[in-house]
Amino acid sequence: MAHKAVIAGWSHIPFGKLIEPDTETLMARVSLAALQHAGLAGKDVDGIYVGVMNNGFQKQDFQGALVALADPDLAYVPATRLENACATGSAALYTAMDFIESGRGRVALVVGAEKMTSRPTPEIGDILLNASYRKEEADIEGGFAGVFGKIAAEYFSRHGDRSRELAMIAAKNHHNGVSNPYAQIRKDLGFDFCNDVSDKNPYVAQPLRRTDCSLISDGAAAIVLVSEDLAADVPRAIRFKARQHVNDILPLSRRDPIAFEGAARAWRQALAEAGATLDDLDLVETHDCFTIAELIEYEAMGLAPRGEAYKVVQEGITRKDGRLPVNPSGGLKSKGHPIGATGVSMHVMACMQLTDSAGGMQIPGAATVGVFNMGGAAVANYVSILERAK
């Protein structure tokens, strides 16, 4: 009989411009540490699932095969690499869950990583454009930031200039990131700095400023999944009350670019599966690749009607002391966004909250956590709702 998959352990390293030369080295730092955290070893693993986008960040590919180089006991374990743009880590995690829940294995190691900083910035921008529809969007000024700049401009055109609210989101996430030992930037930048256009905070893709954009990062995170019948044998177990993956059409020209309809559907389906409402969540880790994304995601998750997410920001609902804290980790904005690692990292942050091990990030009494990770401009949308089972 197949059993549900639960999270038994994890590992996370600080994100930033790291000395490790490649994803092989980054993944080695987290894979064995995650197994140790789960009280398991390489010989216990039935499947390895790797999330690395790459797409030109480094010449070495065949990323799924690299994890076993850290431990001879992993040499003959089936390994698969997943790629789904900025949701690559969640794609690896969900595929590993499918592996266990189909009955094909009982223990899976999920590793997400990316080495981005070894490339010049123009090359990085071009690689990231692979997460857009190049036939129509390759020449957008500002690269992938330009894609979200157009989304922000369209949102402002319909609902008014919300630059101040975007700066409030950036300031909130940087304030939260100070308490995150894994964050790339642990500095409270403040609202005024985030709101003002200056030499240190110029426009990147109008109306988005530098502080509206997530970071270029190296990093890795890992999760160990086990079949729930093994929960008694591991030190902890985090259960998925729900998990949903909903796609939207890739070209922005063929959909309403500010509706985030795939994200909204993923949230509705996940809450229905969990038999919950937003009021049942103690916090959310959401995908703030750009501050405009977080703003629209408030509407997609149902915190506000279309065009009214600014009220959520102004009322402080998503602050750490608000009704529904969003990104107490600092989010991608402060923590960093190594593409393949992000989805895994977001789930690790949720698990830390649920086990009361989040330190200064901790939301007291956190019992139910939502995670939203997306690939591209709200194309691949993943929503998880987690709770502690042990």
Secondary structure, DSSP 4 states (H G I P E B T S, - for coil): ----EEEEEEEE---BS-S--SHHHHHHHHHHHHHHHTT--GGG-SEEEEE---TTS-S---GGGTGGGG-GGGTTS-EEEE--GGGHHHHHHHHHHHHHHTTS-SEEEEEEEEE-TTS-HHHHHHHHGGGS-HHHHTT-TTHHHHHHHHHHHHHHHHH---HHHHHHHHHHHHHHHTT-TT-S-----HHHHHHS--SSS-EEETTEEGGGB----EEEEEEEEEEGGGGGGSS--EEEEEEEEEE--S-GGGS-TTT-HHHHHHHHHHHHHHT--GGG-SEEE---SBHHHHHHHHHHHTSS-TT-HHHHHHTTTTSTTSSS-B-TT-HHHHH---HHHHHHHHHHHHHHHHTT--GGG--TT--EEEEEEEETTTTEEEEEEEEE--
